[in-house]
Amino acid sequence: MAISRAECVALDASDPLRHLRDEFVLPDGTIYLVGNSLGAPPKTAVAAVTRTVEQEWGGRLVGGWNASGWYDLPLTTGDRIAPLIGVGPGQVAVGESTSVAIVKAVSAALGLRPGRRVIVSDLDNFPTDRYVVEGLVRALGGYEIRDVSGPGGLAGALGDDVACVLMSEVDYRTGARNDTAAVTGMVQAAGALMVWDLCHSAGAFQVDMSAADFAVGCTYKYLNAGPGAPAYIYVHPRHQAEAEHILTGWHGHAAPFAFEPGFRPAEGIRRFTVSTPHVLSFAPLNASLDIWERVDLTALRAKSVALTSLFVELVEEFCASYDLALVSPRDPERRGSQVSFRHPDGYPVIRALIDRGVHGDFRAPDVLRFGFAPLYIGYADVHDAAVALAEVLREEHWRDERYQRRLAVT
Amino acid sequence: MAISRAECVALDASDPLRHLRDEFVLPDGTIYLVGNSLGAPPKTAVAAVTRTVEQEWGGRLVGGWNASGWYDLPLTTGDRIAPLIGVGPGQVAVGESTSVAIVKAVSAALGLRPGRRVIVSDLDNFPTDRYVVEGLVRALGGYEIRDVSGPGGLAGALGDDVACVLMSEVDYRTGARNDTAAVTGMVQAAGALMVWDLCHSAGAFQVDMSAADFAVGCTYKYLNAGPGAPAYIYVHPRHQAEAEHILTGWHGHAAPFAFEPGFRPAEGIRRFTVSTPHVLSFAPLNASLDIWERVDLTALRAKSVALTSLFVELVEEFCASYDLALVSPRDPERRGSQVSFRHPDGYPVIRALIDRGVHGDFRAPDVLRFGFAPLYIGYADVHDAAVALAEVLREEHWRDERYQRRLAVT
C-alpha cells in the first residue's frame, strides 16, 4: 500500500530544504517537473536583471566593464559554479552555450593528443554533442567519430588511437547516471582524455570533476539561470598551460587591449573565454548561485533520491494496468534526479497531463520525462503528479484530438 | 569663427531626430560619446527584461519556448535587423558573438570556394576578427591568411587562390568608412567571397549588404542592445542552400527535436543558428529595435555627418595649439559616425575628460575615439565636448597622476 498524500505533506514539513522553495517563482496550480529542461526563476532574478540594466548599464554605461566587473564575469561566475562540480577556483569559465563549450573542449583535447585521431562519442549524449563533434571532425580532416552506447561499450572502443571520450554524466532521456570516477579512470588509463557533459547532473547532485580533463554544462536546467543562460567549461589545471582550442577570440588573448595583430592565448582558464560575455544573461545566473551557496549538497541528493524513488513507486502502483514502462534505472544510485517512462502515446499523454497542471516533457520517440529539482519540488507534488498521471491514463484524456497535434517544440 | 553654443542649441531644437533622445537613459551631466563601444539603454529595456523574466520565464516556464517565441528569436530578431543592413527577411540570424559569427561566416565561405586556400584579412579590422580566423586556419590546415591594410592593398592581394576577404565597413580606430559596393565588386570579380564586419556601421547609417556574400555585426554599439547582446550573421540567399559552417549545433539541424544521431543542416538561414538563444539578452535588443523601426535612416546619416563635421571643426579651432592630430577622414563621406584624434598622452587625456563628464574612449597606442550616436547625441553636446577637451589640454589636467594609471579595460 502506497504512502498517503498526508504522509507526503508531513515529509515536506520536515524537509530540511523546504524553505528554499519559497525562493522560486512557480505559477499557482503548477507542479513543475521540467526543471531538468528549464529551471524555475529565482525570485531575485528580476531584481538582478533590473539592477544590471538600470545601475550597471544605465548608470555606468561603458564604465561598467571595469566598475561592474563585466569583463571578469566569465571567471568570477565560473568560480561560483566550481564547488557544484567539485573543482577549485580558476578552473571554470562561463560563456556561450554547451555546444560551443564542447567545440572548445574537444578541439583542445585533440591538440593535447596529437597522433590520436578518434573521438569516442556516446550515442546516449544529447544529440547536439555529437552534431558539433561531427562539424569539428569534418572541419579538421583526418579524424573520426567512434560511436558507443553508454559506458558498457567503452572498453571495446578504447585504443591507442583514441584522443578523447565525450560522455554525459546523466543520460538526458533515461536519467541513468554514469560512474564518472570509473569511466574517467578507464579512459585515462588508455591514454585518452575525458570530456564530461554535466547538463543533467550539476545542480541535481554533487558532481566531482576533480579527476576529469574537461567538462561542460549548461546553467538553465537545475542551476535555474534562465532560458539560454550561458554555459560553462571546466579545464583541469594540468592542461591549462598547454590546451588550445579553436575559438580564439579576443577575450582569450593574453593582452586583449593591446590590439596586437596575432593571437597569444591568455594564461589559465581565461583562454577558454572567447568574446564579450552576455552580461544580462549572467545576472539571473548569479542570483541563482546566491541560493546555491546556501544549499547542502548532501541533503540535496538525499531528497532527490527520495523524490524519484517515491515517484517510481507511486506511478507503478497507481498506473499498474496501463502501458507504462520504467526507462530509468531502478537503483537510485544509478539515477540522476529524473524519472522516465515509456508509453506508446507518450506525446499526447504528456500534453494531457500538462493541461492538468503537471508539467513533464516528452522526448522522441516515446519517452515521458519527469525532472525533480529538489530545491522546489516536494513530496506532495510527487504524490499529486502520480495521481494526475493515473487519471490521464485511466480516463484516456490523451486520446483527445487536441493533444495529438505536434507542436514545434515539446 | 566657430559656431556658438547658442547656435548649437538652436540646431538641436530643429533636429528631426531630437525626440528620440528622450527614449534613452543617460545619466545627468554625462555627454556620452562612447555609443560606438556600448550604446545607451533604451528606457524600455528594463520593462522588456522584466517582462521576459516575469511573464515569459516565470509565467510559462519551459512553455515559453513555444508560447513566447523563444525558439524563433534568432530569426524573428534577425528579420528586424535586416532593414538596417539593407537586406530582406530570412537572411539574418542572431546569436552568440561577433567572433563566433565570423567563425561561421568564414568557415562557410571556405566551403563554398574549395581549392582556394587564402583568407584575405584587413589589419584594420578589430583584432578579434583576425584572431578567430587564425584559430580557424590553424584548425583546418592548408589555409593561410594574407594580411592587407585597408582596401588600398586589396587589388594586389586578390588572386585565384583567395577564397574570401574579411573587412570592416568602418574602421574601429579611425572611423574611416570603406566603399562596400566597390570592394564587394572587386572581390567577387576575383572569384572570392566578401565577408563584411558591420560592428561600427550598422546603426550609424543605412548599410547595404544586398550584394555581399556574408556579413556579421554586434548589436551593443549603435544598436543599443546592452552589454554582450547577441551578434548577427547575414548570408546572401544565393548561398543559403550550399553554405555549411563548422559550428553544427542542434538549433541548426533540419529536425532538432527528432534527436537524430547525425547532423543534417536546416534549410535557409536557420542553419546558421547553433544552440539555445540567450533569451534574456534578446529582450533589450528587441526593445531597441522597436525604436529603430521609427528611425528615418536618411535623417540619421545627415545628422551623423553634421555632428562629426562640427566636432572636427570645433576641436581644430579650440585645440589648435595642442598636440592633437585628426585621424579620421576629413571627408564626411568617408567617415562613419566617429571621430578620432591622436595625442601622445591619449590615455590620461581621455581619463581626465571623462572626469569632466565627457565620455570618449582610448585605443592603443595613442588614439582618442569619440562616437556620435545620432539617436541621443545633440549639437550642444558636441560643443560642450569640444570645450571640455580644450580645457583638459589647456589646463593640463591629464598630467594628474591619477589619470596615468592604466585600468584593465579602457
HADDOCK unambig.tbl for C-alpha pairs under 7 A between the chains (distance, minus, plus):
assign (segid A and resid 25 and name CA) (segid B and resid 58 and name CA) 5.98 0.50 0.50
assign (segid A and resid 26 and name CA) (segid B and resid 58 and name CA) 6.55 0.50 0.50
assign (segid A and resid 27 and name CA) (segid B and resid 59 and name CA) 6.22 0.50 0.50
assign (segid A and resid 38 and name CA) (segid B and resid 61 and name CA) 6.98 0.50 0.50
assign (segid A and resid 38 and name CA) (segid B and resid 62 and name CA) 5.57 0.50 0.50
assign (segid A and resid 40 and name CA) (segid B and resid 58 and name CA) 6.69 0.50 0.50
assign (segid A and resid 40 and name CA) (segid B and resid 61 and name CA) 6.54 0.50 0.50
assign (segid A and resid 41 and name CA) (segid B and resid 57 and name CA) 6.94 0.50 0.50
assign (segid A and resid 41 and name CA) (segid B and resid 58 and name CA) 5.89 0.50 0.50
assign (segid A and resid 46 and name CA) (segid B and resid 50 and name CA) 5.87 0.50 0.50
assign (segid A and resid 46 and name CA) (segid B and resid 53 and name CA) 6.26 0.50 0.50
assign (segid A and resid 50 and name CA) (segid B and resid 46 and name CA) 5.86 0.50 0.50
assign (segid A and resid 53 and name CA) (segid B and resid 46 and name CA) 6.24 0.50 0.50
assign (segid A and resid 57 and name CA) (segid B and resid 41 and name CA) 6.94 0.50 0.50
assign (segid A and resid 58 and name CA) (segid B and resid 25 and name CA) 5.98 0.50 0.50
assign (segid A and resid 58 and name CA) (segid B and resid 26 and name CA) 6.58 0.50 0.50
assign (segid A and resid 58 and name CA) (segid B and resid 40 and name CA) 6.70 0.50 0.50
assign (segid A and resid 58 and name CA) (segid B and resid 41 and name CA) 5.90 0.50 0.50
assign (segid A and resid 59 and name CA) (segid B and resid 27 and name CA) 6.21 0.50 0.50
assign (segid A and resid 61 and name CA) (segid B and resid 38 and name CA) 6.98 0.50 0.50
assign (segid A and resid 61 and name CA) (segid B and resid 40 and name CA) 6.52 0.50 0.50
assign (segid A and resid 62 and name CA) (segid B and resid 38 and name CA) 5.55 0.50 0.50
assign (segid A and resid 65 and name CA) (segid B and resid 409 and name CA) 6.71 0.50 0.50
assign (segid A and resid 66 and name CA) (segid B and resid 409 and name CA) 6.16 0.50 0.50
assign (segid A and resid 96 and name CA) (segid B and resid 96 and name CA) 6.24 0.50 0.50
assign (segid A and resid 97 and name CA) (segid B and resid 275 and name CA) 6.69 0.50 0.50
assign (segid A and resid 99 and name CA) (segid B and resid 249 and name CA) 5.93 0.50 0.50
assign (segid A and resid 99 and name CA) (segid B and resid 275 and name CA) 6.56 0.50 0.50
assign (segid A and resid 127 and name CA) (segid B and resid 259 and name CA) 5.78 0.50 0.50
assign (segid A and resid 127 and name CA) (segid B and resid 260 and name CA) 6.83 0.50 0.50
assign (segid A and resid 127 and name CA) (segid B and resid 261 and name CA) 5.97 0.50 0.50
assign (segid A and resid 128 and name CA) (segid B and resid 249 and name CA) 5.24 0.50 0.50
assign (segid A and resid 128 and name CA) (segid B and resid 250 and name CA) 4.77 0.50 0.50
assign (segid A and resid 131 and name CA) (segid B and resid 248 and name CA) 5.72 0.50 0.50
assign (segid A and resid 131 and name CA) (segid B and resid 249 and name CA) 5.74 0.50 0.50
assign (segid A and resid 131 and name CA) (segid B and resid 250 and name CA) 6.79 0.50 0.50
assign (segid A and resid 131 and name CA) (segid B and resid 262 and name CA) 6.27 0.50 0.50
assign (segid A and resid 131 and name CA) (segid B and resid 263 and name CA) 5.21 0.50 0.50
assign (segid A and resid 132 and name CA) (segid B and resid 247 and name CA) 5.99 0.50 0.50
assign (segid A and resid 132 and name CA) (segid B and resid 248 and name CA) 4.90 0.50 0.50
assign (segid A and resid 132 and name CA) (segid B and resid 249 and name CA) 5.35 0.50 0.50
assign (segid A and resid 135 and name CA) (segid B and resid 246 and name CA) 4.90 0.50 0.50
assign (segid A and resid 135 and name CA) (segid B and resid 247 and name CA) 6.05 0.50 0.50
assign (segid A and resid 135 and name CA) (segid B and resid 248 and name CA) 5.38 0.50 0.50
assign (segid A and resid 136 and name CA) (segid B and resid 246 and name CA) 6.23 0.50 0.50
assign (segid A and resid 139 and name CA) (segid B and resid 140 and name CA) 5.83 0.50 0.50
assign (segid A and resid 139 and name CA) (segid B and resid 246 and name CA) 6.26 0.50 0.50
assign (segid A and resid 140 and name CA) (segid B and resid 139 and name CA) 5.86 0.50 0.50
assign (segid A and resid 140 and name CA) (segid B and resid 140 and name CA) 4.89 0.50 0.50
assign (segid A and resid 227 and name CA) (segid B and resid 278 and name CA) 6.56 0.50 0.50
assign (segid A and resid 227 and name CA) (segid B and resid 279 and name CA) 5.58 0.50 0.50
assign (segid A and resid 228 and name CA) (segid B and resid 276 and name CA) 5.22 0.50 0.50
assign (segid A and resid 228 and name CA) (segid B and resid 277 and name CA) 5.08 0.50 0.50
assign (segid A and resid 228 and name CA) (segid B and resid 278 and name CA) 3.99 0.50 0.50
assign (segid A and resid 228 and name CA) (segid B and resid 279 and name CA) 5.41 0.50 0.50
assign (segid A and resid 229 and name CA) (segid B and resid 278 and name CA) 5.76 0.50 0.50
assign (segid A and resid 246 and name CA) (segid B and resid 135 and name CA) 4.90 0.50 0.50
assign (segid A and resid 246 and name CA) (segid B and resid 136 and name CA) 6.22 0.50 0.50
assign (segid A and resid 246 and name CA) (segid B and resid 139 and name CA) 6.24 0.50 0.50
assign (segid A and resid 247 and name CA) (segid B and resid 132 and name CA) 5.98 0.50 0.50
assign (segid A and resid 247 and name CA) (segid B and resid 135 and name CA) 6.05 0.50 0.50
assign (segid A and resid 248 and name CA) (segid B and resid 131 and name CA) 5.73 0.50 0.50
assign (segid A and resid 248 and name CA) (segid B and resid 132 and name CA) 4.90 0.50 0.50
assign (segid A and resid 248 and name CA) (segid B and resid 135 and name CA) 5.39 0.50 0.50
assign (segid A and resid 249 and name CA) (segid B and resid 99 and name CA) 5.94 0.50 0.50
assign (segid A and resid 249 and name CA) (segid B and resid 128 and name CA) 5.25 0.50 0.50
assign (segid A and resid 249 and name CA) (segid B and resid 131 and name CA) 5.76 0.50 0.50
assign (segid A and resid 249 and name CA) (segid B and resid 132 and name CA) 5.36 0.50 0.50
assign (segid A and resid 250 and name CA) (segid B and resid 128 and name CA) 4.78 0.50 0.50
assign (segid A and resid 250 and name CA) (segid B and resid 131 and name CA) 6.79 0.50 0.50
assign (segid A and resid 258 and name CA) (segid B and resid 364 and name CA) 6.32 0.50 0.50
assign (segid A and resid 259 and name CA) (segid B and resid 127 and name CA) 5.80 0.50 0.50
assign (segid A and resid 260 and name CA) (segid B and resid 127 and name CA) 6.85 0.50 0.50
assign (segid A and resid 261 and name CA) (segid B and resid 127 and name CA) 5.99 0.50 0.50
assign (segid A and resid 262 and name CA) (segid B and resid 131 and name CA) 6.28 0.50 0.50
assign (segid A and resid 263 and name CA) (segid B and resid 131 and name CA) 5.23 0.50 0.50
assign (segid A and resid 275 and name CA) (segid B and resid 97 and name CA) 6.69 0.50 0.50
assign (segid A and resid 275 and name CA) (segid B and resid 99 and name CA) 6.57 0.50 0.50
assign (segid A and resid 276 and name CA) (segid B and resid 228 and name CA) 5.22 0.50 0.50
assign (segid A and resid 277 and name CA) (segid B and resid 228 and name CA) 5.08 0.50 0.50
assign (segid A and resid 278 and name CA) (segid B and resid 227 and name CA) 6.58 0.50 0.50
assign (segid A and resid 278 and name CA) (segid B and resid 228 and name CA) 4.00 0.50 0.50
assign (segid A and resid 278 and name CA) (segid B and resid 229 and name CA) 5.77 0.50 0.50
assign (segid A and resid 278 and name CA) (segid B and resid 281 and name CA) 6.71 0.50 0.50
assign (segid A and resid 279 and name CA) (segid B and resid 227 and name CA) 5.58 0.50 0.50
assign (segid A and resid 279 and name CA) (segid B and resid 228 and name CA) 5.41 0.50 0.50
assign (segid A and resid 280 and name CA) (segid B and resid 280 and name CA) 6.62 0.50 0.50
assign (segid A and resid 280 and name CA) (segid B and resid 281 and name CA) 5.68 0.50 0.50
assign (segid A and resid 281 and name CA) (segid B and resid 278 and name CA) 6.71 0.50 0.50
assign (segid A and resid 281 and name CA) (segid B and resid 280 and name CA) 5.69 0.50 0.50
assign (segid A and resid 281 and name CA) (segid B and resid 281 and name CA) 5.90 0.50 0.50
assign (segid A and resid 364 and name CA) (segid B and resid 258 and name CA) 6.31 0.50 0.50
assign (segid A and resid 409 and name CA) (segid B and resid 65 and name CA) 6.75 0.50 0.50
assign (segid A and resid 409 and name CA) (segid B and resid 66 and name CA) 6.18 0.50 0.50
